[in-house]
Amino acid sequence: MSLRYHSITKSFLFTSSIRTYSNLPTGYTKPHALLLKLITEDLPLTSESKKYFREYWRKIIPENQILPENTLLNTIPIKTFATFIQNYKKKSSTVRAAYRKELLLNYIKNPENVRSLLTNLGFTFKENFTSDEILSISIMDSLRTGDVNIAADLYLLYYKLFPNAPLNKKLCSYVISALAFENPKFDHIHLLKFLLLYKLFKSYNTHLLLSEIQIVTLCNKALSLENSPILIKEVLSKLMDIELISTDPLRKSKLISAYHLIETDYKINNAAGVLLTWANIKNEYNSITKHDPRILHIIMKIFTHNKAYRKNFKELFDHLTPEYYCNNPLILPSIIDFATKTNDLIMAKKVMNNANKYVFQKNSQVVLFSKRCLSSLLRMHLKFKDSQGVDRVLKQILEIFGKHSEENLFAIISHLLSIKTLENFNKAIKLVNSIPQERALLSYGAIINKMVEWQIASNGKFDQKSMPLMNELLSKAHTLDPYHKNSLWTIVASLFIKKIVHRKNLQKKVNPKEPSKMIFNTTCLDLARLIYKRSNSTTLSASKTDHNPFTNSSPQRILLKLTNNNKVVILRNIASSAIKGKRKDIFLWCCSELYENGIPITELVLGWNMMLKHRFRFTQFPNKSMIEEDLSINGLPIISKALK
């Protein structure tokens, strides 16, 4: 007890001295003087005194290249400092960082003190050591004790103190390997340190060389992060540009991270990001067909579902040979889906003729009769009203798989509702009611989607039959899925926002400031922003979201299910209407939210130009730099000025 009392008393005395210490020695900062007292008087190390190390480093580490005079190592007896370090180095990373930084800070002006400290701490070193060797000792010592962040900080500090020193690539590689190692508690910080190292090499006009395993582990580390979309994007972008240490010329380092980047953007429906990355890597091989077909598939899919990028799909398709796409179970359905979505009968006939001609016999089962290809063929025959083809495919699906998938039922119901007639509507309802309810949720979405479209077309009014039916379907869905785990609820959220911000709701009214002029009534945009903000709460449970926002009598209290999959779509819809309604504040808010969800400014600018400017949609860009150059010259000034 007496020892503990003694420790507490000394701690109290030191804390008191912190508050009263005012007569500082000339040239000393307050934290320096307090640390001097801590170490020379053998006071206990506390969380409070650790803060003074950080404050000392902030003041002592020079912004310019002038090395400091009054360092700890230069003002404290070596043996006293070494004893303090030995007492605390196993317990405190702050102390371990302290002596390592002191070695670097004092190498030029106090080399003898550096030598003495190393000797007292038991390090072995060459008689005539160099600054690079001191860096190596400090970093390897940090890595041995698991101080990965300290190792990165020491490397960065060294080149701040010695900017003319050549980059030690081997040491940097050791540090990056340690940063890449998965450590959930520090993953975010480790990736920030990696970006600082990348920036350092860039400032030296030197390529950062990494091994394939380093790139892959850093990619995986970035992709495992939560709630940091911009950091993920930044890390993957940098990894895409890093050169690979490899003896295999076919392995392209940038492809590893580029593919991850495309997958990340695909998941949030960021077509502009996919286009930029694809433009950056498409010419890495002498043939596009050498790229991973899984990546080609998702590129095709996102270009198909975003109208502004369909020309880019055509450009990609033109580089594929029939022998290639007809024998690939991912690519052929993607092309059939594009022809169906764009109502291109000529393309559909061409593709099917090629399939009959070029599919190898050994591939026919895995390509033409795969579940995905049969679903694509079903949608195609429905679209082009080929009843015989529909019957044939439906029969094949039942023979091979025994039942129809939810996607196939969705396709049939969507087709029935493509023409607004009472007969078709009743057929769709009858079909939905015949499906086991647990398999009908996706089909509910098809019906609700059409009802919203019809409501918008009829000046925002649901007819008498639609509203009760919508309520019935959504109530059934809520009973089946009370926790709102099904994708139906993200569809409902997107449709509701689409409905309230539609241009028909942007009614003109007299400008109260200038009665002779008309302005848009944009209260619907304010409502959409309010609903989004309330629904975007991190504490909101999906089960608390409205199962039928269309009938809610208090729209300002509506809560919608937001996910990474529908946030971008919703924000783009609000932003598009904000442009029409001349609400710059709402537009910028949407762009800020899109940025927070992982879409950088460059991609926002490209995305809006693709959507709003005809020439961008129909221009072929051979590479990423051409896109960026064209944006800078021909981009919409209103967008570039708003987002600069």
Residue pairs with C-beta under 8 A, 6 or more apart in sequence:
7 44
10 42
10 43
10 44
11 43
11 44
11 46
13 43
14 37
14 38
14 43
14 44
14 46
14 48
14 49
15 46
15 48
17 34
17 37
18 34
18 48
18 49
18 52
21 30
21 33
21 34
21 37
24 30
24 33
25 33
27 69
27 70
28 36
28 70
28 75
29 55
29 56
29 59
29 60
30 55
31 52
31 53
31 55
31 56
31 59
32 56
32 59
32 60
32 70
32 72
32 75
34 49
34 52
35 49
35 52
35 53
35 56
35 72
36 72
36 75
36 76
37 43
38 45
38 49
38 52
39 72
39 76
39 80
39 81
39 84
40 76
40 77
40 80
42 84
43 49
45 88
45 91
45 92
45 94
45 95
50 92
50 94
53 94
53 95
53 97
53 98
54 94
56 72
57 101
60 68
60 70
60 71
60 105
61 68
61 101
61 105
61 157
61 160
62 68
62 160
62 161
65 161
65 163
67 105
67 108
67 109
67 161
68 105
69 109
71 102
71 105
71 106
71 110
72 81
72 98
72 102
73 81
73 102
73 103
73 105
73 106
73 110
73 113
73 114
73 117
74 106
74 109
74 110
74 113
78 113
78 116
78 117
78 120
79 120
81 99
81 117
82 117
82 120
82 121
84 95
85 95
85 98
85 99
85 121
86 121
88 95
89 95
89 96
89 99
93 145
93 147
93 150
96 141
96 142
96 145
96 147
96 150
97 147
97 150
97 153
99 117
99 121
100 138
100 141
100 142
100 150
100 154
101 154
101 157
102 117
103 114
103 117
103 118
103 134
103 137
103 138
104 131
104 134
104 135
104 138
104 154
104 157
104 158
104 161
105 161
106 113
106 114
107 114
107 131
107 134
108 131
114 134
115 125
115 129
118 125
118 137
123 137
123 141
125 133
125 137
126 133
131 158
131 162
131 165
132 165
132 168
135 154
135 155
135 158
135 168
135 171
136 168
136 171
138 154
139 151
139 154
139 155
139 171
139 174
139 175
140 174
142 148
142 150
142 151
142 154
143 151
143 174
143 175
143 178
148 175
148 178
148 179
148 181
148 183
148 186
148 190
148 193
149 186
149 189
149 190
149 193
151 174
151 175
151 178
152 175
152 179
152 190
152 193
152 194
152 196
152 197
153 193
155 168
155 171
155 172
155 175
155 197
155 200
156 196
156 197
156 200
158 165
159 165
159 167
159 200
167 200
167 201
167 204
167 206
169 209
172 197
172 201
172 208
173 209
173 210
173 211
173 214
175 197
176 194
176 197
176 210
176 214
176 218
177 214
179 190
179 191
179 193
179 194
179 218
180 190
180 194
180 214
180 217
180 218
180 221
181 217
182 217
182 220
182 221
182 224
183 190
184 224
187 221
187 224
187 225
188 225
188 228
188 231
190 221
191 218
191 221
191 222
191 225
191 231
191 235
192 231
194 218
194 235
194 238
195 234
195 235
195 238
197 208
198 208
198 238
198 242
201 207
201 208
202 208
207 242
207 243
208 242
208 243
209 242
209 243
209 244
209 245
210 218
210 239
210 242
210 243
210 244
210 245
210 253
211 244
211 245
211 246
212 244
212 245
212 246
212 251
212 253
212 256
215 239
215 242
215 244
215 253
215 256
215 257
216 256
218 235
218 239
219 235
219 236
219 239
219 256
219 257
219 260
222 231
222 232
222 235
222 236
222 239
222 260
223 232
223 236
223 260
223 264
225 231
225 232
229 268
229 596
229 597
229 598
230 595
230 596
230 598
230 600
232 264
232 598
233 261
233 264
233 273
233 598
233 600
234 600
236 257
236 258
236 260
236 261
236 264
237 257
237 261
238 257
239 253
239 254
239 256
239 257
240 254
240 257
240 258
240 261
240 277
240 280
240 281
241 254
242 253
242 254
242 257
243 253
244 251
244 252
244 253
246 253
252 281
252 284
252 285
254 280
254 281
254 284
255 281
255 284
255 291
255 292
258 277
258 280
258 281
259 292
259 295
261 273
261 277
262 273
262 274
262 277
262 278
262 295
262 298
262 299
263 295
263 298
264 273
264 598
265 271
265 273
265 274
265 277
265 302
265 598
266 274
266 298
266 299
266 301
266 302
267 564
267 565
268 564
268 565
268 567
268 568
268 597
268 598
268 599
269 302
269 305
269 306
269 565
269 568
269 569
270 568
270 598
270 599
270 603
270 607
271 302
271 303
271 306
271 308
271 309
271 607
271 610
272 599
272 603
272 604
272 606
272 607
272 610
273 599
273 600
273 603
274 298
274 299
274 302
274 303
275 303
275 309
275 312
275 606
275 610
275 627
276 602
276 603
276 606
276 624
276 627
277 624
278 299
278 312
279 621
279 622
279 623
279 624
279 626
279 627
280 623
280 624
281 291
282 288
282 291
282 623
283 622
283 623
284 291
285 291
287 319
288 296
288 316
288 319
288 320
289 319
289 320
289 321
289 324
293 328
293 330
293 331
294 330
296 316
296 330
296 331
296 334
297 330
297 331
297 334
299 316
300 313
300 316
300 317
300 331
300 334
300 335
300 338
301 334
301 337
302 309
303 309
303 310
303 312
303 313
303 316
303 338
304 310
304 313
304 334
304 337
304 338
304 341
304 342
305 341
308 610
308 611
308 616
308 617
309 610
309 617
310 338
310 342
310 617
311 617
311 618
311 620
313 338
315 620
317 325
317 335
317 338
320 331
322 354
322 357
322 358
323 358
324 331
325 331
325 332
325 335
325 351
325 354
326 332
326 354
326 355
326 357
326 358
326 359
326 367
327 358
327 359
327 360
327 363
327 367
328 367
329 363
329 366
329 367
329 370
329 372
329 373
330 372
332 351
332 355
332 367
332 368
332 373
332 376
333 370
333 372
333 373
333 375
333 376
335 351
336 348
336 351
336 352
336 373
336 376
336 377
336 379
336 380
337 376
337 379
338 344
338 347
339 345
339 347
339 348
339 351
339 380
340 348
340 376
340 379
340 380
340 383
340 384
343 383
345 384
348 380
348 384
355 368
359 367
359 368
367 373
369 396
369 400
371 397
371 400
371 401
371 405
374 393
374 396
374 397
374 400
375 397
375 405
375 407
375 408
375 411
377 389
377 393
378 390
378 393
378 394
378 397
378 408
378 411
378 412
379 411
379 415
380 386
380 389
381 387
381 389
381 390
381 392
381 393
382 390
382 411
382 412
382 415
383 415
394 404
397 404
397 405
397 408
398 404
406 439
406 440
406 441
406 442
406 443
407 442
409 431
409 435
409 439
409 440
409 442
409 443
410 442
410 443
410 445
410 446
412 431
413 428
413 431
413 432
413 443
413 446
413 447
414 446
414 449
414 450
416 424
416 425
416 427
416 428
416 431
417 424
417 425
417 428
417 446
417 447
417 450
418 424
420 450
420 454
428 446
428 447
429 447
429 469
431 443
432 440
432 443
432 444
432 447
432 473
435 443
437 476
437 480
438 480
441 477
441 480
441 481
441 486
441 488
442 486
442 487
442 488
444 473
444 474
444 476
444 477
444 488
445 487
445 488
445 491
445 492
447 469
447 470
447 473
448 470
448 473
448 474
448 491
448 492
448 495
449 491
449 495
451 462
451 466
451 469
451 470
452 495
452 498
452 499
454 463
454 466
455 461
455 462
455 466
455 499
456 499
456 502
456 504
459 504
460 499
460 502
460 504
460 505
462 470
462 550
467 550
467 551
470 548
470 550
470 551
471 548
471 551
474 492
474 547
474 548
475 547
475 548
477 486
477 488
477 547
478 484
478 547
478 548
481 488
481 489
482 543
483 541
483 542
483 543
484 542
484 543
484 545
484 547
484 561
485 542
487 565
489 542
489 545
489 547
489 561
490 561
490 562
490 563
490 565
490 566
491 566
492 547
492 548
492 549
492 560
492 561
493 535
493 545
493 549
493 560
493 561
493 562
493 566
493 570
494 566
494 569
494 570
494 573
496 549
496 550
496 558
496 560
497 528
497 531
497 532
497 560
497 570
497 573
497 574
498 573
499 550
500 524
500 527
500 528
500 555
501 524
501 525
501 528
501 573
501 574
501 576
501 577
502 577
503 577
503 580
505 524
506 520
506 521
506 522
506 524
506 577
506 580
506 581
507 520
507 521
508 518
508 519
508 520
508 521
509 518
509 519
509 520
509 521
510 517
510 518
510 519
511 517
511 518
511 519
519 582
520 580
520 581
520 582
520 583
522 578
522 581
522 583
522 586
524 577
525 574
525 577
525 578
525 581
525 583
525 586
526 586
527 555
527 556
528 574
528 577
529 574
529 586
529 589
530 556
531 555
531 556
531 558
531 559
531 560
532 560
532 562
532 570
532 571
532 574
532 593
534 557
534 558
534 559
535 545
535 558
535 559
535 560
535 561
535 562
536 562
536 567
540 559
542 561
544 559
545 559
545 560
545 561
546 552
546 558
546 559
546 560
549 555
549 558
549 560
552 558
562 570
564 597
567 593
567 597
568 594
568 597
568 599
571 590
571 593
571 594
571 597
572 590
572 594
572 607
574 586
574 590
575 586
575 587
575 590
575 591
575 594
576 611
578 584
578 586
578 587
578 590
579 587
579 612
584 642
587 642
588 642
588 643
591 604
591 642
591 643
594 604
595 601
595 604
599 607
601 643
602 628
604 643
605 631
605 635
605 639
605 640
605 643
606 616
606 627
606 631
608 636
608 639
609 616
609 631
609 635
609 636
609 639
610 616
610 617
612 636
612 639
613 634
613 635
613 636
615 634
616 630
616 634
619 630
621 627
621 630
631 640
